[in-house]
Amino acid sequence: MKKKTYLDFANTAIQMEKEEKYSLAAEYWGKARKLATTLNTQLWSEYRQEHNEKRYSLHHSHSTALRSQKENQRTKEVLKKHLDNHTETNKWKQKFQQTEVNNDGI
């Protein structure tokens, strides 16, 4: 079995970045940093690791926010459909709206 080199880990990290797997990319950049032989490659690997950790955090937060918005929209639609389908609720809603109209005219 071939021993992994800096270049192997760096190339894998780059591939993970392309696939938007930022957490894995950060891990591979960390492994590459440990095998780097020059100060420049160590610093570059460290920079890429931190960059991908931030990208993962931002990407994860954004995905969670979008998921929440979609779930809230689905809940809103289900509740509206439920309310529209119940005649007793509709009667109550009509009375409530009529009361509001009467109170506005006062």
C-alpha positions in Angstrom: 0.0 0.0 0.0 1.4 3.4 -1.0 2.1 5.9 1.7 -0.1 9.1 1.2 1.7 12.3 0.4 0.9 16.0 0.8 -0.2 16.1 -2.8 -2.6 13.1 -2.4 -4.3 14.8 0.5 -4.3 18.2 -1.2 -5.9 16.8 -4.4 -8.5 14.9 -2.4 -9.3 18.2 -0.5 -9.6 20.1 -3.8 -12.1 17.4 -5.0 -14.1 17.7 -1.8 -14.3 21.5 -2.3 -15.6 21.0 -5.9 -18.3 18.7 -4.5 -19.1 21.3 -1.8 -18.2 18.9 1.0 -16.4 21.6 3.0 -16.1 19.7 6.2 -14.2 16.8 4.5 -12.1 19.3 2.5 -11.1 20.9 5.8 -10.1 17.5 7.2 -8.0 16.7 4.2 -6.3 20.1 4.2 -5.4 19.4 7.9 -3.9 16.1 6.9 -2.0 17.7 4.0 -0.6 20.4 6.4 0.9 17.7 8.6 2.8 16.3 5.6 3.8 19.6 4.1 7.6 20.0 3.7 7.9 23.7 3.3 6.6 26.7 5.3 4.6 27.9 2.3 2.7 24.7 1.8 2.1 24.4 5.5 0.7 28.0 5.6 -1.4 27.4 2.4 -2.8 24.1 3.8 -3.7 25.9 7.1 -5.4 28.7 5.2 -7.4 26.3 3.1 -8.4 24.3 6.2 -9.7 27.4 8.0 -11.4 28.7 4.8 -13.3 25.4 4.3 -14.3 25.3 8.0 -15.8 28.7 7.5 -17.5 27.7 4.2 -18.9 24.6 5.9 -20.3 26.7 8.7 -21.9 29.3 6.4 -23.2 26.6 4.0 -24.7 24.7 6.9 -26.3 27.8 8.4 -27.8 28.8 5.0 -29.1 25.3 4.3 -30.8 25.2 7.8 -32.4 28.6 7.2 -33.8 27.6 3.8 -35.1 24.3 5.3 -36.8 26.3 8.1 -38.4 28.7 5.6 -39.7 25.7 3.5 -41.1 24.0 6.6 -42.8 27.1 7.7 -44.3 27.6 4.3 -45.6 24.0 4.3 -47.1 24.4 7.7 -48.8 27.6 6.7 -50.3 25.9 3.6 -51.5 22.9 5.6 -53.1 25.1 8.3 -54.8 27.3 5.7 -56.1 24.2 3.8 -57.3 22.8 7.1 -59.1 26.0 8.1 -60.7 26.4 4.6 -62.0 22.8 4.8 -63.9 23.2 8.1 -67.3 24.8 7.8 -67.7 25.5 11.5 -64.4 27.3 11.5 -65.5 29.2 8.5 -68.7 30.3 10.2 -66.7 31.4 13.2 -64.3 33.3 10.9 -67.2 35.0 9.1 -68.7 36.1 12.5 -65.3 37.4 13.6 -64.8 39.3 10.3 -68.3 40.7 10.6 -67.6 41.8 14.2 -64.4 43.6 13.0 -66.3 45.4 10.2 -69.0 46.5 12.7 -66.3 47.7 15.2 -64.5 49.6 12.4 -67.7 51.5 11.6 -68.1 52.7 15.1 
